[in-house]
């Protein structure tokens, strides 16, 4: 069925039209005007309205590259429905390389916002009233924090069957559910208004090519699952590892941390993960071992660590791994990056 005119930010977007709009934001104390650029692709045929947001924190750059490549993809030529992409949600944070807004608040945590609230709440209110009500599906692109690298994975809301279906369609190496509030698309009772996904990959302040490629491919697969685009070939059948819980690995001592495994690898309980050694050459060392079996989800990229500091995260999942033969040392599974 033919699409209808979409009115967004006071602009009428006609079926088949592609526009770049600028959402005005509250001014900073220099009175300099700032805008949030967004790209609206309104297909000729009706369909879902998918919103994709990147850079809620100013040090997250993978989302910018993912959206750039997505917009240049030929797969969007015969789009059904509407695609709204915002490469940089926190323009202020991007300018200052900060995870927070000028008033010290986290933009993502400020939704749905308030017209008379804090600087962050007012920005969230503008975005909620102008953009969110138009959308039927939502995807947020995030990275690990500063000096923390995350294996690409998709998070969905526990109990959300539609979100689970789309998370699987993304075909990232890992998916996991959460009971925590995801993203910005929520009403008062705390339930998402629509299927919500969060793609997390890489590290703050770093452009990670693998994370970007997985992200672009994953989004096109989700759009195909929603019927928004048609892919030339069907994605290969694969079942991502479904993480059911995770645990932290902490440094047994202070010093220089040398990581001897790879993120994404399967490790057995008791396996060595690395060594923390005295940086002054006294020969004192602390071996880091896995307390539980699972997949290495996250690792610190800061080699100098303190005793008790979190240095890795291990994900535990339900998908079985063939047990080793009696007497054999359980083999390390090949890196899931290549699976």
C-alpha positions in Angstrom: 0.0 0.0 0.0 1.2 3.5 -0.8 2.8 5.5 2.0 1.3 8.7 3.4 2.9 12.1 4.1 5.1 12.2 7.2 5.2 15.4 9.2 8.3 15.6 11.4 9.9 18.6 13.0 7.2 20.7 11.2 8.4 19.5 7.8 6.2 17.4 5.5 8.1 14.5 4.0 6.5 12.9 0.9 6.6 9.2 0.0 9.9 8.4 -1.7 11.6 11.5 -0.4 14.9 11.7 1.5 15.6 14.7 3.7 18.3 15.8 6.1 16.7 17.8 8.9 18.2 19.7 11.9 16.4 19.5 15.3 17.1 22.7 17.3 18.4 22.2 20.8 18.6 24.4 23.9 21.4 27.0 23.6 24.6 26.8 25.7 25.7 29.8 27.7 27.6 31.3 24.7 24.2 31.6 22.9 25.6 29.6 20.0 22.8 27.7 18.2 23.3 23.9 18.0 21.2 21.4 16.1 20.9 17.6 15.9 21.2 16.5 12.3 18.9 13.6 11.3 18.2 11.8 8.1 14.7 10.8 7.1 14.1 8.2 4.4 10.4 7.9 3.7 9.6 5.0 1.4 7.0 5.0 -1.3 5.3 2.0 0.3 4.0 1.9 3.9 5.8 -0.1 6.5 7.5 0.1 9.9 9.1 3.3 11.1 12.6 2.5 12.4 14.6 4.9 14.5 18.4 4.4 14.8 20.4 6.6 17.1 24.1 6.8 17.7 26.4 8.7 20.0 24.2 9.3 23.1 27.6 9.7 24.8 30.1 12.0 23.1 32.9 9.4 23.2 31.0 6.8 21.2 32.0 7.0 17.5 31.1 3.6 16.1 27.5 4.6 15.6 28.5 7.5 13.4 30.4 5.2 11.0 27.6 2.6 11.0 24.9 5.1 10.1 27.1 6.7 7.4 27.7 3.4 5.7 24.0 2.4 6.1 22.8 5.5 4.4 25.2 4.9 1.4 23.9 1.3 1.0 22.1 0.4 -2.2 19.8 -1.8 -0.2 17.8 1.3 0.8 16.8 2.1 -2.8 13.3 0.5 -2.6 12.6 1.1 1.1 9.2 0.3 2.5 8.2 2.3 5.6 10.4 5.0 7.1 14.0 5.0 8.3 15.0 7.8 10.7 18.7 7.9 11.6 20.5 10.2 14.0 24.3 9.7 13.9 25.0 12.0 16.8 22.4 12.4 19.6 24.8 14.4 21.9 26.3 17.1 19.8 27.5 18.8 22.9 29.3 15.6 24.1 30.9 15.0 20.7 32.4 18.5 20.7 33.9 18.0 24.2 34.6 14.2 24.0 32.4 13.9 27.1 29.8 11.2 28.0 27.7 13.9 29.7 25.9 17.1 28.6 27.1 20.6 29.7 24.8 20.4 32.8 26.5 17.2 33.9 23.5 14.9 33.1 23.4 11.8 30.9 21.1 12.5 28.0 19.9 8.9 27.6 18.9 8.7 31.3 16.9 11.9 31.0 14.0 10.6 28.9 11.1 11.2 28.4 12.2 14.6 29.7 10.4 17.7 30.8 9.6 21.1 29.2 10.6 22.8 32.4 13.3 20.5 33.7 17.1 20.5 33.5 19.0 21.2 30.4 19.2 17.5 29.6 15.5 17.0 30.4 14.5 19.8 28.1 16.5 18.4 25.2 15.0 14.9 25.9 11.5 16.5 25.9 12.1 18.2 22.5 13.3 14.9 21.0 10.4 12.9 22.5 7.7 15.3 21.2 9.2 15.8 17.8 10.6 12.3 16.9 9.7 9.4 19.1 5.9 9.3 18.6 6.4 8.6 14.9 8.4 5.4 15.4 7.4 1.8 15.7 10.9 0.2 16.3 14.0 1.6 18.0 17.7 0.7 17.8 20.4 2.4 19.8 24.1 2.0 18.9 26.5 2.1 21.9 30.1 1.1 22.7 32.0 0.0 25.8 33.2 2.7 28.1 36.6 4.4 28.1 39.3 1.7 28.0 36.8 -1.1 27.9 36.3 -3.2 24.8 33.1 -5.1 24.2 32.4 -8.0 21.8 29.6 -7.0 19.4 26.3 -8.1 20.9 22.6 -7.1 20.9 20.6 -6.5 24.0 16.8 -6.7 24.2 14.2 -6.3 26.9 13.4 -9.5 28.8 9.9 -10.7 27.9 9.8 -8.7 24.7 9.2 -11.4 22.1 9.4 -9.0 19.1 12.6 -7.6 20.4 14.0 -11.1 20.9 13.1 -12.0 17.3 14.8 -8.9 15.9 17.8 -9.4 18.1 18.2 -12.9 16.7 17.7 -11.6 13.1 20.6 -9.1 13.7 22.9 -12.2 13.8 25.5 -10.6 16.0 27.8 -13.2 17.7 26.0 -12.8 21.0 22.6 -11.7 22.3 21.4 -11.1 25.8 18.3 -10.0 27.6 18.0 -7.5 30.4 15.5 -6.4 33.0 16.9 -2.9 33.0 15.4 0.0 31.2 16.7 0.0 27.6 17.1 3.1 25.6 14.6 6.0 25.5 11.3 4.6 24.2 9.4 4.2 27.4 6.2 5.3 29.0 5.5 5.8 32.7 5.0 2.1 33.8 8.5 1.3 32.5 7.6 -0.9 29.6 8.9 -0.1 26.1 6.3 1.4 23.7 7.8 -0.6 20.9 10.5 -3.3 20.3 13.8 -1.9 21.5 17.3 -3.2 20.8 20.7 -1.9 21.8 23.8 -2.8 19.7 26.9 -2.6 21.9 30.4 -3.1 20.4 33.9 -1.8 20.6 35.3 0.9 22.9 34.8 4.5 23.6 36.9 7.0 21.6 38.0 4.3 19.1 36.6 3.4 15.6 36.5 -0.4 15.5 36.2 -1.7 11.9 34.9 -5.1 12.9 32.2 -3.6 15.2 31.1 -1.3 12.4 30.8 -4.1 9.8 28.8 -6.3 12.2 26.6 -3.3 12.9 25.9 -2.4 9.3 25.2 -6.0 8.3 23.0 -6.5 11.4 20.8 -3.5 10.8 20.2 -4.5 7.2 19.2 -8.0 8.4 16.8 -6.5 10.9 15.3 -4.2 8.2 14.9 -7.3 6.0 13.1 -9.1 8.9 10.8 -6.2 9.2 10.0 -6.2 5.5 11.5 -2.8 4.9 14.1 -3.9 2.4 14.9 -7.0 0.3 18.3 -8.6 0.4 19.8 -10.2 -2.7 20.6 -13.3 -0.8 19.2 -14.7 2.5 21.5 -14.5 5.5 23.2 -17.7 6.5 21.5 -19.7 9.2 23.2 -19.2 12.5 22.2 -19.2 16.1 23.9 -16.5 18.3 25.1 -17.4 21.7 22.4 -16.4 24.1 24.0 -14.9 27.3 21.9 -15.6 30.4 24.1 -14.1 33.0 27.7 -12.7 33.4 30.4 -12.4 36.0 33.4 -10.1 36.6 37.0 -10.9 36.8 39.0 -8.7 39.1 42.7 -8.1 39.3 44.4 -10.2 42.0 47.0 -7.5 42.5 48.2 -4.2 41.2 50.6 -3.8 38.2 50.9 -4.3 34.5 48.1 -6.5 33.1 49.1 -8.8 30.2 46.0 -10.4 28.6 46.8 -13.8 27.0 43.3 -14.6 25.5 41.0 -13.0 23.0 37.7 -11.3 23.5 35.0 -13.7 22.1 36.8 -16.8 23.1 35.3 -19.6 25.2 37.2 -20.4 28.4 36.8 -23.0 31.1 36.8 -22.3 34.8 40.3 -22.2 36.1 41.9 -21.3 32.8 44.6 -18.6 32.9 43.5 -15.3 31.3 46.7 -13.3 31.8 49.2 -12.1 34.3 49.5 -8.9 36.5 53.2 -8.2 37.0 55.1 -5.6 39.0 56.1 -2.8 36.5 59.3 -2.1 38.4 60.9 -5.5 37.6 60.9 -7.1 41.0 59.6 -10.3 39.5 56.3 -10.4 41.5 53.4 -11.7 39.5 49.7 -12.5 40.0 48.1 -15.0 37.6 44.5 -14.1 36.5 42.2 -17.1 36.2 38.6 -17.6 35.1 36.3 -18.2 38.1 33.5 -19.5 35.7 33.3 -21.0 32.3 31.9 -18.9 29.5 32.7 -16.4 26.7 35.0 -13.4 27.3 32.5 -10.5 26.7 34.6 -7.5 27.7 38.2 -6.7 28.6 40.0 -3.6 29.9 42.4 -2.0 27.4 44.2 -0.2 30.1 47.3 -2.3 31.0 48.0 -0.6 34.3 45.5 -2.0 36.9 44.8 -1.8 40.6 44.1 -4.7 42.9 40.4 -5.5 42.8 39.8 -3.6 39.6 37.4 -5.2 37.1 39.5 -6.3 34.1 37.2 -8.7 32.3 33.6 -9.9 32.0 32.6 -13.5 31.3 29.2 -14.3 29.7 27.5 -17.6 30.5 25.0 -19.1 28.1 22.7 -22.0 27.5 24.0 -23.2 24.2 25.9 -26.5 25.0 29.5 -27.1 24.2 30.6 -30.7 23.4 32.4 -32.0 26.5 36.1 -33.0 26.1 37.1 -36.7 26.2 37.9 -38.1 29.7 41.3 -36.9 30.8 41.6 -34.2 28.2 42.0 -30.5 28.9 38.9 -28.7 27.6 39.9 -27.0 24.3 39.6 -23.3 23.9 36.8 -22.7 21.4 37.9 -20.8 18.3 37.2 -17.1 18.5 33.5 -16.5 17.7 34.6 -13.5 15.6 35.3 -16.0 12.8 32.4 -18.3 13.4 
